[in-house]
Amino acid sequence: MKALIRFIPATAWRSARSSASFGDFPVSVTVQGNHAYVLNALGGGSLTGYRIDGQYLAPVSGSYRALHLGTTAKSQFTATPGQVAFTPDGAKLPVTTKGATNAVDVLAVQADGRLSASPTVNSLPGDVPFAVAYWMVRAGQYFYTSNAGNGSLSGYSVSGSGGLSALGNTATDAGTVDAASAAGGRFVYVQAGKAGIVDEFAMSGGGALTKVGSVTVTGGAGGEGIAAA
């Protein structure tokens, strides 16, 4: 049975609509403009693209790409693809493969949202890449990065000269792997992958985050990507 992905609009989580991911165990989703791509971890890994229309997702014809990772290791957590993320200009789509091939596969994104037939493979022997460099989330004038090892977010502000100033850490549930901001940066949603929990934070003065709730996503344990608009 194919799994489902869920697109979270800015208005409310409850109004989200589901769509088939055309693969097994979706773990990461990325959004750029009116396009979204979901990464499926099992079955060798695969990508599927969608066009965003309000609260709905429409599959992009011809967007499916199998990654052919051939996972055979005992641990699916370290031997499956980890994250997909558009580059800031939306021209490329990197995918981290973790211990499956120890590489970052990069596919080119065409104007119609479809991907190149095969990726450029950037090998990182022994590094087990989980995430890409711009895994940091922006919320208004502040930036936050996920710390999976100790269950926290590190916050930063940007000075006029472009330098970063640390704001300290905010505790989250265990296994923090990704974050996304919504409502113009007023809220930050954190994916805590160990138990499939999404922590919800409200932005207050100076970039401080105040926890306002959390949701346990059914079947979400081990998930490694979140997107909000």
C-alpha positions, -999 to +999 in steps of 0.1 A: +000+000+000+014+034-009+019+060+018+004+095+020+020+129+023+003+158+038+006+194+027+003+219+055-012+253+045-006+284+065-042+287+077-045+256+098-033+221+101-068+208+102-076+220+067-047+201+050-054+177+022-037+143+016-022+130-016-005+097-026+033+099-025+037+071-052+063+054-030+070+038+004+076+057+036+078+094+027+104+110+050+110+145+036+092+172+016+105+204+001+086+234-014+097+261-039+072+284-054+042+264-065+061+231-066+067+205-039+088+173-040+085+143-016+112+118-009+102+082-003+128+063+018+120+026+012+121+005-020+154+020-031+142+055-026+122+077-050+111+113-057+077+126-068+068+162-077+035+181-071+020+214-082+005+233-053-030+247-059-043+263-028-047+236-002-044+208-028-015+189-045-016+178-081+011+153-092+034+166-119+033+143-149+066+126-155+081+138-122+087+104-106+124+095-103+136+062-087+169+066-068+180+029-072+198+030-038+193-008-033+191-006+005+204-039+020+218-028+054+200-040+086+193-004+098+168+013+076+174+046+095+211+049+084+208+031+050+179+050+034+178+085+018+174+112+044+164+146+030+154+164-002+156+202-004+154+227-033+184+249-037+176+285-028+172+294-065+150+264-071+172+252-100+184+220-084+171+193-060+198+177-037+190+144-020+211+130+009+216+092+008+231+086+043+248+052+045+231+038+014+257+053-009+273+081+013+265+108-013+245+138-021+226+132-054+217+164-072+190+166-099+183+196-121+148+211-120+132+220-153+109+250-158+078+227-157+089+212-124+102+179-137+136+166-129+166+156-150+167+119-159+196+111-136+214+129-108+249+142-104+264+121-076+286+139-051+304+111-031+312+117+006+329+084+016+322+075+052+303+108+060+267+093+061+252+127+049+218+132+066+210+168+056+220+196+032+237+228+043+207+251+042+187+229+066+185+261+087+150+276+088+142+313+086+115+328+107+112+366+101+146+381+108+158+350+128+173+317+119+171+283+136+189+250+130+179+215+143+202+196+167+192+159+165+217+147+191+203+167+220+168+176+210+170+213+205+169+243+182+198+268+180+186+303+172+206+331+155+200+367+145+218+385+117+236+418+123+237+447+098+272+435+086+258+400+079+273+383+110+254+358+132+247+363+169+237+332+189+203+334+207+207+302+226+190+268+224+153+259+227+145+224+240+123+201+217+112+165+218+138+139+211+153+134+176+149+169+162+156+166+125+139+196+107+119+228+112+097+251+092+082+285+098+047+298+090+025+328+092+052+352+083+076+338+108+053+340+138+053+303+143+079+276+140+071+239+137+098+213+147+098+177+136+111+155+164+116+122+144+123+098+172+086+094+182+070+112+152+062+144+172+058+179+158+064+206+183+047+240+179+064+272+189+053+309+188+078+336+181+082+362+208+105+393+212+141+389+203+137+356+185+127+336+216+105+306+210+076+297+234+061+262+231+024+263+224+017+226+218+028+194+201+012+168+178+021+131+175+018+121+138+005+086+133+033+065+116+056+095+117+084+080+138+117+082+118+104+109+095+130+135+084+114+164+068+087+191+073+074+220+053+049+247+061+036+277+042 
